[in-house]
Amino acid sequence: MSGGVDMIQFQADVAATMPEIALAVGAMALLLIGVFAGDRRHALVTWACVALLCFVGYLVATGPAEKVLAFSGTMVIDPFARFLKLLVLGGSAIAMLMSLDYLRDEKLTRFEYPLLVTLATLGMMVMISANDLIVLYVGLELQSLALYVLASFARDNTRSTEAGLKYFVLGALSSGMLLYGASLIYGFTGTTAFDGIATAVAADSTQVGTTIGLVFVLAGLAFKVSAVPFHMWTPDVYEGAPTPVTAFFAAAPKIAAMALLLRVVFGPFAAAEQAWMQIIIPVSIASMLLGAIAAIGQDNIKRLMAYSSISHMGYALIGFAAGSQAGVQGVLTYLVIYLAMTVGTFVCILQMRRDGKPLESISDLAGLSQRDPTTAYLLAILMFSLIGIPPLAGFMGKWYVFLAAVEAQLYVLAAIGFISSVIGAFYYLRVVKVMFFDEPAAPFEKPIGTVNAALLAASSAFVLFFIVSPLAVTDAAGAAARALIP
């Protein structure tokens, strides 16, 4: 009788986690195809990986509507997980499509690239559904190991190799800190399950050992979202990694790490709000200010986008500090808008090629409005959105998190966010000024490809018309927030 019950439970667990299982099995099958077909089938494997991600997205969207626990409660499937998984799957698929022309031009068409992105995505999905410290760590490391390789994918390029090494060394340090924190939490609560930790923390939220463990866990997760003071890897890795890899780093992994951070602070440590709030608020302020100020002197556009991402993660953390459903809804809405802005911007950066080499200097955009007015105007729209100028989507994203902070009476935090936005406007407007008012530089090597043109048009349209119908995003984000904070 017990065996029959166990088999029924196992089947239920498999059904609940079918998206992750399908992604893992599909990745292994495509790995075999890549091994036997070789690099000449790079495009085929890439499109097959994109199709696999779309299929997994369908499984996620049609999965259980209510909260489901799987594998003895170590994984949780709920509307929060569904929302973030769809976002991560979309970001990963877009990153693969963006890379097709670049990898061909740089002679980096190896079948391992889309498979590494796919396996990193699998790790992100496990992270988002983690309901246990061990599962959290396994998902985080599965993602990280793939990202280390991707950062140094151009192995004959010194800068790419250096980026991969820096990311690996600092990533190993952050993983060690997170694991040490997890061991402390286990030692003082007697469990690795989030529900058990929540019970222990609710019984005694001032326990020193658990609080110290929480600090180390938050430090490890702050590294993954490149929040200050754990941001030091970001500019160098963004600059050194191949541009499609940088675009991928700036999108999907950041979203997955923010999802995991939300899951941790509003799940097992919800009762210790006063403890983690003392970490989140200073980290948010430092990220906003450093990202805004340090980017001013950057001439490399990839480094500029690195500091921009640090600043935007600081804005998103404002929603954490609000500690409410509205705050979480604001964070999730902000992540959707951030993904759209990042995709469009990096599509434009990928177009910057001359004499067979990729360009990264902001000055190379000089006079783009005369050479390619369509791209220039669309990039200008994205820059204005990154600033937060109404009525563009970037303004709406900041409006939601700032409003949540004001409702939580965090007036100073909201004011600092506004000041940081004003400072950050300088370097975004500098890009616009170079495109429209500087003397034209030599034209880029070739026009934007069909796939990237479609991605740029879609991201720009989303940014431009988001205010017309924001409810599709905000309602889904609200449902996800209610699942996380009942």
Residue, then its C-alpha position, 0 to 999 in steps of 0.5 A: m500500500s505504501g509503495g503505491v502511495d509513493m508511486i502516486q506521489f512520485q508521479a505527481d512530483v514529476a508532473a509538477t516539475m515537468p518543465e525542468i525535466a523536459l528542459a534537462v532531457g531536451a538539452m541532453a538530446l541536443l548535446l548528442i546531436g551537436v556532438f555528432a553533427g559538429d559545429r556546422r550545425h550550430a544554427l540548427v542546434t540554436w533554433a532547436c534550443v529556442a524551440l525547446l525553450c518555447f515548448v518549456g514555456y508552454l509547459v510552464a504556462t499550462g502548469p498547475a494554477e495553484k501552489v504545488l510542493a514537489f519532491s518532499g517540499t523541496m521545490v515549489i510551483d506557484p504563480f510567482a514561479r510561473f511568472l519568473k520562469l516565463l520571463v527567464l525563458g523568454g530572456s534566454a531565447i532572445a539572447m540565443l537569437m541575438s547571438l546568431d549573426y555575431l557568432r558567425d561574424e566572429k567565427l565562434t559558431r560552436f554548438e556548445y553556446p546555445l546548450l550552455v545557455t539552455l543549461a544555465t536556464l535550467g539552473m535558473m528555473v530550479m533557483i526560482s522554484a527552490n524551497d530548500l537551501i540545498v536545492l537553492y544551491v544546486g540551481l545556483e551552481l548549475q547556472s553559475l558553472a555554465l555562465y563561467v564558460l560563457a564568459s570566456f567563450a571566445r577562448d582565443n581572446t585575452r579579454s574574454t579569457e580574463a573575464g571568465l577567470k575573474y567571474f569564476v574566482l569571484g563567483a566561487l567566493s560568493s558561492g562559498m559565502l552563500l554556502y557558509g550562510a546556509s550551513l549556519i542557518y541549518g545549524f541554528t534552525g535544524t532544517t534546510a527546508f524553507d518552511g521549517i526555517a520560517t517556523a524557527v525564525a518566527a519563533d525567535s527572529t533575533q537569534v544571532g546565528t540565524t541572522i549571521g547566516l542570513v547576512f552571508v546568504l544575502a551577500g552571495l545573492a547580492f553578488k549574483v544581481s551585481a548589487v554594491p558592494f558585490h558588484m566589482w566583477t560586473p564592469d570587467v566581465y561585461e566588457g570582456a565577454p562576447t557581446p551576446v554573452t554580456a546581453f544574456f548576463a544583463a537579462a535572464p540571470k539577473i532576473a532569476a537571482m532577483a526572484l531567488l532573493l525575493r523567495v528567500v526574504f519573503g519566504p523563510f525570513a519573512a519574520a526577520e524583516q527588521a534584520w534583512m531590511q537593514i541590509i537591503i536598504p543600504v545596498s539599494i542606496a549604494s547600488m543606485l548612487l554608484g551605478a549612476i556616478a561611476a558610469i559618468g566617466q565611461d567611454n566603453i558602452k558595455r561598461l556603461m551598461a554594466y554600471s547601468s545594470i547595477s543602478h537598475m538593480g538598486y531601483a528594483l531593490i526599493g520594492f524589497a524595502a517596501g516589504s509589501q505586495a505592492g512592493v513585490q509587484g513593483v519589482l516584478t513589473y520593473l524586471v519585465i521592463y528592464l528585460a525589454m530595455t536591455v534587449g533593445t539596447f544590446v541589439c543596437i550594440l551588436q550592430m556596431r561593427r567596422d572593418g570586421k571587428p566589433l566596436e564598443s566605444i560610445s564615440d563610434l555611434a557619432g552621427l548614427s542619426q544620419r547614417d541609420p536614422t531608424t536605429a538611432y531613433l529607436l536607441a534614443i527611445l530606449m535611452f530615454s526609457l532607461i532614464g525614466i522619462p514619461p510616458l515610456a516604460g522605464f518611467m512606469g517601472k520606477w513609478y511602481v517601485f517609488l510609489a511602493a516606497v512612499e506608501a511604506q513611508l520610505y521617503v528618503l529612499a524614494a528621494i535618493g532613487f529620484i536623485s540617482s535617476v537625475i544623475g544617471a540621465f547624464y550618461y544616457l543623454r550623452v549617447v543620444k547627443v553623440m548619435f544626433f549632434d556629433e560629426p558622423a563617424a565611418p558607417f558600420e559594416k552592415p545593416i542590422g539583421t532580420v532577427n535582430a531588427a525584429l527584436l529591436a522593433a519589438s522591444s522599442a514598441f513595448v517601451l513606447f506603448f507600455i503605458v497604453s495597456p500596462l495591465a497585462v503585465t501589472d496584473a500578472a505581476g500582482a498575481a505572482a506577488r500575492a502568491l509570494i506574500p499571501 
